[in-house]
Amino acid sequence: MTGTYSKNSDVVFRRIADEYLLIPVRQRAVDLKSIYTLNDAAAFIWELIDGKRTVSQMTDRLAKEFEVEAPQAGSDVAGLLSHLEALGFIMPT
Protein backbone atom coordinates (compact mmCIF):
# COMPACT_ATOMS: atom_id res chain seq x y z
CA MET A 1 0.00 0.00 0.00
CA THR A 2 2.39 2.65 -1.19
CA GLY A 3 0.15 4.55 -3.60
CA THR A 4 -0.94 8.13 -3.06
CA TYR A 5 -4.15 9.96 -3.93
CA SER A 6 -5.12 13.53 -4.72
CA LYS A 7 -8.48 15.20 -4.26
CA ASN A 8 -10.61 16.37 -7.15
CA SER A 9 -10.70 20.17 -6.93
CA ASP A 10 -14.40 20.07 -7.90
CA VAL A 11 -15.29 18.50 -4.54
CA VAL A 12 -15.75 20.74 -1.51
CA PHE A 13 -15.37 19.48 2.06
CA ARG A 14 -17.35 21.27 4.77
CA ARG A 15 -18.04 20.72 8.43
CA ILE A 16 -21.48 21.97 9.37
CA ALA A 17 -22.39 21.59 13.04
CA ASP A 18 -21.39 17.99 13.80
CA GLU A 19 -21.60 16.72 10.21
CA TYR A 20 -18.88 16.40 7.60
CA LEU A 21 -19.99 16.85 4.01
CA LEU A 22 -18.45 16.24 0.58
CA ILE A 23 -20.14 18.42 -1.99
CA PRO A 24 -19.39 18.00 -5.70
CA VAL A 25 -19.53 21.24 -7.64
CA ARG A 26 -20.34 20.76 -11.30
CA GLN A 27 -20.29 23.62 -13.76
CA ARG A 28 -20.42 26.14 -10.90
CA ALA A 29 -23.55 24.59 -9.45
CA VAL A 30 -23.90 22.28 -6.48
CA ASP A 31 -25.50 18.94 -7.25
CA LEU A 32 -27.77 18.64 -4.20
CA LYS A 33 -28.51 14.99 -4.99
CA SER A 34 -24.84 14.13 -4.64
CA ILE A 35 -23.93 15.47 -1.20
CA TYR A 36 -22.17 12.84 0.90
CA THR A 37 -22.02 12.73 4.69
CA LEU A 38 -18.86 11.34 6.27
CA ASN A 39 -18.42 9.85 9.71
CA ASP A 40 -15.52 10.96 11.90
CA ALA A 41 -13.12 8.31 10.60
CA ALA A 42 -13.95 9.01 6.94
CA ALA A 43 -13.53 12.76 7.49
CA PHE A 44 -10.17 12.08 9.13
CA ILE A 45 -9.07 10.03 6.13
CA TRP A 46 -10.34 12.71 3.71
CA GLU A 47 -8.19 15.30 5.43
CA LEU A 48 -5.13 13.04 5.10
CA ILE A 49 -5.48 12.79 1.31
CA ASP A 50 -2.92 15.25 -0.02
CA GLY A 51 -1.12 13.55 -2.90
CA LYS A 52 1.90 12.94 -0.66
CA ARG A 53 0.82 10.55 2.07
CA THR A 54 0.77 6.91 1.08
CA VAL A 55 -2.14 4.62 1.79
CA SER A 56 0.07 2.91 4.36
CA GLN A 57 0.76 6.20 6.13
CA MET A 58 -2.96 7.03 6.18
CA THR A 59 -3.66 3.58 7.63
CA ASP A 60 -1.09 4.08 10.38
CA ARG A 61 -2.52 7.50 11.28
CA LEU A 62 -6.09 6.16 11.35
CA ALA A 63 -5.11 3.22 13.56
CA LYS A 64 -3.37 5.51 16.00
CA GLU A 65 -6.05 8.23 16.05
CA PHE A 66 -9.00 5.87 16.51
CA GLU A 67 -7.14 3.18 18.48
CA VAL A 68 -8.02 0.33 16.14
CA GLU A 69 -5.94 -2.60 14.93
CA ALA A 70 -3.93 -2.06 11.76
CA PRO A 71 -5.87 -4.66 9.68
CA GLN A 72 -9.18 -2.94 10.49
CA ALA A 73 -7.72 0.50 9.74
CA GLY A 74 -6.30 -0.81 6.45
CA SER A 75 -9.64 -2.22 5.44
CA ASP A 76 -11.41 1.03 6.31
CA VAL A 77 -8.91 3.18 4.40
CA ALA A 78 -8.92 0.91 1.34
CA GLY A 79 -12.72 0.75 1.28
CA LEU A 80 -13.16 4.51 1.53
CA LEU A 81 -10.48 5.26 -1.06
CA SER A 82 -12.05 2.78 -3.47
CA HIS A 83 -15.47 4.36 -3.00
CA LEU A 84 -14.18 7.92 -3.35
CA GLU A 85 -12.24 6.98 -6.48
CA ALA A 86 -15.33 5.37 -8.02
CA LEU A 87 -17.24 8.62 -7.37
CA GLY A 88 -14.46 10.63 -9.02
CA PHE A 89 -13.71 12.52 -5.79
CA ILE A 90 -10.07 11.38 -5.69
CA MET A 91 -7.55 10.04 -8.16
CA PRO A 92 -4.28 8.11 -7.85
CA THR A 93 -1.17 10.26 -8.16
C-alpha positions in Angstrom: 0.0 0.0 0.0 2.4 2.7 -1.2 0.1 4.6 -3.6 -0.9 8.1 -3.1 -4.1 10.0 -3.9 -5.1 13.5 -4.7 -8.5 15.2 -4.3 -10.6 16.4 -7.1 -10.7 20.2 -6.9 -14.4 20.1 -7.9 -15.3 18.5 -4.5 -15.7 20.7 -1.5 -15.4 19.5 2.1 -17.3 21.3 4.8 -18.0 20.7 8.4 -21.5 22.0 9.4 -22.4 21.6 13.0 -21.4 18.0 13.8 -21.6 16.7 10.2 -18.9 16.4 7.6 -20.0 16.9 4.0 -18.4 16.2 0.6 -20.1 18.4 -2.0 -19.4 18.0 -5.7 -19.5 21.2 -7.6 -20.3 20.8 -11.3 -20.3 23.6 -13.8 -20.4 26.1 -10.9 -23.6 24.6 -9.4 -23.9 22.3 -6.5 -25.5 18.9 -7.3 -27.8 18.6 -4.2 -28.5 15.0 -5.0 -24.8 14.1 -4.6 -23.9 15.5 -1.2 -22.2 12.8 0.9 -22.0 12.7 4.7 -18.9 11.3 6.3 -18.4 9.8 9.7 -15.5 11.0 11.9 -13.1 8.3 10.6 -14.0 9.0 6.9 -13.5 12.8 7.5 -10.2 12.1 9.1 -9.1 10.0 6.1 -10.3 12.7 3.7 -8.2 15.3 5.4 -5.1 13.0 5.1 -5.5 12.8 1.3 -2.9 15.2 0.0 -1.1 13.6 -2.9 1.9 12.9 -0.7 0.8 10.6 2.1 0.8 6.9 1.1 -2.1 4.6 1.8 0.1 2.9 4.4 0.8 6.2 6.1 -3.0 7.0 6.2 -3.7 3.6 7.6 -1.1 4.1 10.4 -2.5 7.5 11.3 -6.1 6.2 11.3 -5.1 3.2 13.6 -3.4 5.5 16.0 -6.0 8.2 16.1 -9.0 5.9 16.5 -7.1 3.2 18.5 -8.0 0.3 16.1 -5.9 -2.6 14.9 -3.9 -2.1 11.8 -5.9 -4.7 9.7 -9.2 -2.9 10.5 -7.7 0.5 9.7 -6.3 -0.8 6.5 -9.6 -2.2 5.4 -11.4 1.0 6.3 -8.9 3.2 4.4 -8.9 0.9 1.3 -12.7 0.7 1.3 -13.2 4.5 1.5 -10.5 5.3 -1.1 -12.0 2.8 -3.5 -15.5 4.4 -3.0 -14.2 7.9 -3.3 -12.2 7.0 -6.5 -15.3 5.4 -8.0 -17.2 8.6 -7.4 -14.5 10.6 -9.0 -13.7 12.5 -5.8 -10.1 11.4 -5.7 -7.5 10.0 -8.2 -4.3 8.1 -7.8 -1.2 10.3 -8.2 
